[in-house]
Amino acid sequence: MLTAIDGSAGEHVIDALADIAPDFARYLLEFPFGDIYARPGLDLRSREIATIAALTAVGHALPQLKVHIAAGLNVGLSREEIVETIMQMAVYAGFPAALNGLFAAREVFASKA
C-alpha cells in the first residue's frame, strides 16, 4: 500500500528511521498503510484529498504535506484538485496555512515537471 500511494518517497522515510527508530518505522507502515489506508469505504484518491486537507490545516507538517501532494498525484489527483483542496483550507485553517500549502504544492509540481 505504501508503494502504491507514495512511491519511493515512503520507502525513503522508512529507511531514514532505520538507524534511530526502526520500531517507529514499522508502526508507520503497519497502522496508517496496513490498517487505515487498506480499509474499504474510501478510495485512495479520497483518502489523499483528506490527508492533504488535514496536513494543510495542521500547518506545521510541510515535509509530510509534500509527500502526500506527490502521493495525490500518484493516485490520480489532478493539480487542480490538489490546489482546490488546499485553497478550501483557508476557510477552516486560515490563509497562512493555505498559503504554506500552496507553496508546498508549487514545489512538488515543479519537481514533477
Secondary structure, DSSP 8 states (H G I E B T S, - for coil): -HHHHHTHHHHHHHHHHTTT-HHHHHHHIIIIIIIITTSTTS-HHHHHHHHHHHHHHH-S-HHHHHHHHHHHHHTT--HHHHHHHHHHHHHHH-HHHHHHHHHHHHHHHHHH-
